[in-house]
Amino acid sequence: MMEDVLFCWSGGKDSAMASHALQSARACRISALLTTITEEYDRISMHGVRRVLLERQAESLGLPLHAVTIPPQCVNVIYEQRMKGALEKHFARGVRRVAFGDIFLEDLRAYRERNLALVGMNAMFPIWKRDTRELAIEFVQMGFRAITVCVDPRVLDASFAGRLLDASFFADLPPGVDPCGENGEFHTFVFEGPVFRTPIPFQIGEKVLRDGFCFCDLLPG
């Protein structure tokens, strides 16, 4: 019997690649998606994607969605309390491991492992230490399609917001910007690929500067 694993889903490319790697290994089964939603905005935290598009991703993946709401500019204490409550619900159902799409940030990995240990759970990192340039190439070659929904204008020009993640996107990234945006340079929304049953339709909305980041709004198609 395959082990159930909870997947911490952001809606972006790293989550998509990590979930694909997890499913391809056939060693476990994703039982549900866990995503943080910012209250007031009703959008995926950091990425700024509307909840309805997240729900359509989950539907296309064929997986239940567990949304955890947090306040804007959420402090760690509140974030950790609400995540702990969500994790405990899955622990009660027999889930003992949680998967993430992190690639090389050691401090973030340690933070996740420390918090999971408090509820008796362990972390999985299906694409850990993969070369991010190779991952970017694989992302395109495997048929994944995504759009950039958030850009940090301190390190990447705001014009990258709203661009499709194709070969030209990665080729245009300036030196010093990680190809997978692992340092927070950009965030994405995946709308098609081998893990989805059907593409998620959307339309590009307005671009706004908020809290020091440039967001490209996506409207349900």
JOSULQUI-V308404 format. One record per backbone hydrogen bond with DSSP energy under -1.0 kcal/mol. CO is the residue of the C=O (numbers start at 1). NH is the residue of the N-H. Records with the same first field share a line. If there is no record, write none. Layout:
BEGIN
CO=NH ; NH
END
This chain:
BEGIN
3=29
5=31
6=99
7=9 ; 34
11=190
12=16
13=17
14=18
15=19
16=20
17=21
18=22
19=23
20=24
21=25
29=5
32=7
33=66
34=9
35=68
36=45
37=70
38=42
39=41
42=51
43=38
44=48
45=47
49=44
50=54
51=55
52=56
53=57
54=58
55=59
56=60
57=61
58=62 ; 63
60=197
64=33
66=35
68=37
70=39
75=79
76=80
77=81
78=82
79=83
80=84
81=85
82=86
83=87
84=88
85=89
86=90
87=91
88=92
90=95
91=94
96=122
97=6
98=124
99=8
103=129
104=106
105=109
106=110
107=111
108=112
109=113
110=114
111=115
112=116
113=117
116=119 ; 121
117=120
122=98
124=100
125=128
127=130
131=135
132=136
133=137
134=138
135=139
136=140
137=141
138=142
139=144
140=143
145=191 ; 192
146=165
147=189
148=162
149=216
150=187
151=214
152=155 ; 156
157=160
158=161
160=163
163=148
164=166
166=170
167=171
168=172
174=177
178=181
181=184
185=152
187=149 ; 150
189=147
191=200
192=145
193=196
201=221
203=219
206=217
208=215
210=213
213=210
214=151
215=208
217=205
219=203
END
